[in-house]
Amino acid sequence: MFSTNPGLEDVAAAELKSWGLEVLGTSKGRVEARFRKLEELVWRLERSKSIHKAYVLVFEGKLEELELDGIELFVTPWTPFAVRAERVGEGPSSPELAAEVGDRVIKRVEKVYGMRPEVNLDYPSVVVRAEWYFDRVRVGVEVSGEESLHRRYYRVEEHMASLKPTIAYAMLFLGGARGAERLVDPMCGSGTVAIEGALDFAVPEIMCFDVKPKYVKKAIINSEVARVRELIAFGVHDARKLHEVLDWADLIVTNPPYGVRMGSPKKVLKLYEEFFQSVARVLHGKLVMITPLRETRELAERSGLEVAEEREVYHGDLWVKLFVFKA
């Protein structure tokens, strides 16, 4: 079972298929797939782009039917373990679920080896993940580590509303970045879109702009850490006047301000309107952006852009719209 950003399960499934895995199904924020060798899977996970975490599923079903046959392949008397649990919907609390699953793990290991495993909640060698999803329970063993794989090593400088790299990757994927000639992020913040474009899609020409010099500096630092500084052109510029510095682009991908937690939605919508008008003058391909503001579609269409795709994505504790527009 692989976790990913809710709303982008198909992107994660496509990546898993590219690894040669057999995708069995998807649910909100989850993809189930079958693999052959655990060693190969772990190697792939270290280089994954859309996956957050991965678990080897040991059980899925009703709590009263819980059987953990096979857990002894991962948890032994010589491997301290911990259970991390979470609950969605009515049911046992997370601590109660963790205690129940932990007790079953201990009994299974003791039955197989004749010895009890050690529980270490702070520094476990093996983490058993238990999920209560309404009335069904999933139990698995983490094989991707406790820290989410969406965290990128190059993010040493952050924007106050940074885009999650897995979402940036998905936006590039949905925009067709693999065949793009010129990628532009006109509201680049800390540079995540541009850097992901350079690392994962090898776009020949990449431009990264922001209206605030301090964010362009952050983006440059991150690109240096990622070792793609020479592949990206940086500049301080207003996204509403993109046509003044750009004659064409076949892919524009950006995470604009929302005006929800800070600022004003009314001012942001004015920004969108002027941004779309500028984009319409230079775009010869697709514009991909995310926002929670419902007026976005109408403003884009009013500027002559056509909606190619619209979906809901969970980002920063908000359900937002991911739009793919085409000229």
Helices and strands as residue ranges (DSSP letters): E 2-3, H 9-18, E 22-27, E 30-34, H 38-45, E 53-61, G 63-65, G 71-73, E 81-88, H 94-113, E 126-133, E 136-142, H 165-174, G 177-179, E 182-185, H 192-196, I 197-201, E 205-210, H 213-225, G 229-231, E 232-236, G 239-244, E 249-254, H 265-282, E 283-291, H 296-302, E 306-315, E 318-326
